[in-house]
Amino acid sequence: MYKLIYFIILKSSLSTILPKIKNSNFPICINCLHFIEHTNNYPYDSVPNNQDFGKCKKFGKINLINGIIEYEFAQICRNDKKKCGITGIEYEEKQ
């Protein structure tokens, strides 16, 4: 009986100490070889201070008239199962 009470108290105290962060075991785009920093792809003078504007060199489309490639936002690629997905299947570590 005392072991059960001790276990419950220990488990409840550890759950408040240890964070439960989702997706912490998946790779991060900013460390990927294909990630383009938002400061390098924003066409306007004032660059937003937000990593959500980062793009991915793995996914995009080419303009058939002028040949300019428009890359997709990394966040969109990570949320799409057909692209990189949450698990980061196209992830390659920067060297």
ZIRA-V45526 format. One record per residue. RES is the residue in one letter. PHI is phi in radians with two decimals (999 if undefined). BURIAL is b if it has 16 or more other C-alpha atoms within 10 Angstrom, else e. D_FIRST is the distance of its C-alpha to the first C-alpha in Angstrom with 2 decimals. Layout:
BEGIN
res:phi:burial:d_first
RES:PHI:BURIAL:D_FIRST
RES:PHI:BURIAL:D_FIRST
END
This chain:
BEGIN
res:phi:burial:d_first
M:999:e:0.00
Y:-1.15:e:3.81
K:-1.14:e:5.38
L:-1.14:e:5.25
I:-1.12:e:6.50
Y:-1.08:e:8.70
F:-1.09:e:9.93
I:-1.12:e:10.92
I:-1.14:e:12.64
L:-1.11:e:14.30
K:-1.11:e:15.51
S:-1.17:e:16.94
S:-1.26:e:18.67
L:-1.21:e:20.14
S:-1.17:e:21.43
T:-1.46:e:23.43
I:-1.47:e:24.78
L:-1.46:e:25.75
P:-1.29:e:28.53
K:-1.94:e:28.66
I:-1.65:e:32.37
K:-1.28:e:33.87
N:1.11:e:36.53
S:-1.25:e:35.91
N:-1.71:e:36.34
F:-1.76:e:39.82
P:-1.18:b:43.12
I:-1.82:b:44.77
C:-1.00:b:48.35
I:-1.08:b:49.69
N:-1.63:e:49.14
C:-1.57:b:50.98
L:-1.07:b:54.53
H:-1.58:b:55.59
F:-1.36:b:54.45
I:-1.91:b:57.31
E:-1.00:b:56.54
H:-1.11:b:57.29
T:-1.28:b:59.88
N:-1.68:e:61.90
N:-2.27:e:62.12
Y:-1.66:e:62.58
P:-1.36:e:66.29
Y:-1.78:e:66.61
D:-1.15:e:67.34
S:-1.61:e:64.15
V:-1.49:e:61.20
P:-1.20:e:57.90
N:-1.58:e:55.13
N:-2.66:e:52.66
Q:-1.23:e:51.46
D:-1.13:e:51.21
F:-1.55:b:54.96
G:-1.14:b:54.60
K:-2.08:b:56.14
C:-2.07:b:55.76
K:-1.26:e:58.72
K:-1.36:b:57.38
F:-2.26:b:58.00
G:3.01:e:61.00
K:-2.50:e:64.44
I:-1.80:e:67.96
N:-1.31:e:70.67
L:-1.26:e:73.46
I:-1.56:e:76.17
N:-1.88:e:75.44
G:1.37:e:72.93
I:-1.36:e:70.30
I:-1.61:e:66.72
E:-1.85:e:64.27
Y:-1.40:b:60.75
E:-1.49:b:57.70
F:-1.16:b:55.05
A:-1.04:b:52.13
Q:-1.11:b:49.63
I:-1.18:b:51.35
C:-1.11:b:51.33
R:-1.28:b:47.60
N:-1.55:e:46.90
D:-1.83:e:49.18
K:-1.13:e:47.81
K:-1.43:e:51.39
K:-1.89:e:51.92
C:-1.45:b:49.40
G:1.28:b:46.37
I:-1.07:b:43.04
T:-1.33:e:42.42
G:1.26:b:45.79
I:-1.17:e:47.45
E:-1.70:e:50.75
Y:-1.12:b:49.28
E:-2.34:e:51.15
E:-1.10:e:50.16
K:-1.16:e:52.94
Q:-1.66:e:54.46
END
